[in-house]
Amino acid sequence: MRRIFFTLIELVCTISIIAILASLLLPSLKKAKDMARQTVCANNLKQVESIAAFYLNDYNGYALPSYTFHATGMTYWVAELFWAGYIPNLPYQGNRGTQFLVCPEEPIKPLNSTRSYGHYGISHNDNIRTAVGTDWTSITHPGRKIETFKKPSEVFLVMDQHFPSSVDSRIIVYNNFDDANGGVGFRHGNGANFLYIDGHVKCLKILQVPSRAYPNPPWCDVQ
């Protein structure tokens, strides 16, 4: 039987061609993987929207609150969903029923801490005023009915949030930039997913997100 041998030059050429093809394909594969993670994240926010719709129905048209003040203290929105029975546990207690609160693009995962509520934050702004109850300064927050939003398709509700550590997640967004003090988490190729009041989800690049000081949507509702 005739045997076929590769010369050294042929072998080197073959390896070089494979290396060139790999260098061309790997960026495309990474981009496809990043897009898949961004899509999973967007679907996570759609699940948040579904729960927000249940809350809206159960609480006579009131929007999901950033805070809920009780006689014994206050709870953030994720904890309120837990105590009200909308989710079976909190993200740091395990993924059962809370996978949608964990972004696949965020490398730091929630660990054992009552502050680790997941990777998404709710917009907290005086011009939106979704907080409910009387706070420690005796100010009463009446909440916000969905029907009072004049431009619900333009106002942020929940979004990717900067996750500064595995044991501390603020889950309240105060800033339009990515920082540890409650900022947007631009982890999808310099973009972040945003859930709007009307229920649609959109990915915005960092330069597309205006300052919180901007007096109109998306951070503030037009009164």
HUFENGI-V557794 format. One line per field, one symbol per residue. phi: phi as a letter, one per 40 degrees, with the letter a starting at -180 (. if undefined). burial: 1 if it has 24 or more other C-alpha atoms within 12 Angstrom, else 0. A space follows every 50 residues. Layout:
phi=???
burial=???
//
This chain:
phi=.cbbbccccccccccccccccccccdcccccccccccccccccdcccccc cccccdccbfgccdccbbcbccibbcccccccccgcbcacdcchccgbdc cbccccccbcbcacccchbbbccbadcbfccbhbcccgccbcgbcccccc bccbbcbbadbdbcacbabcfbcbbcbcacbgbcccbbfgbacbccdchc bacbcdccbccccccbdccbccc
burial=00000000000000000000000000000000000011111111111110 11001100000111111110000011111110000110111100000111 11111100110000111111111110111111100000000011110010 01011111111111110111111111110001111111001111111111 11110100100100001111100
//
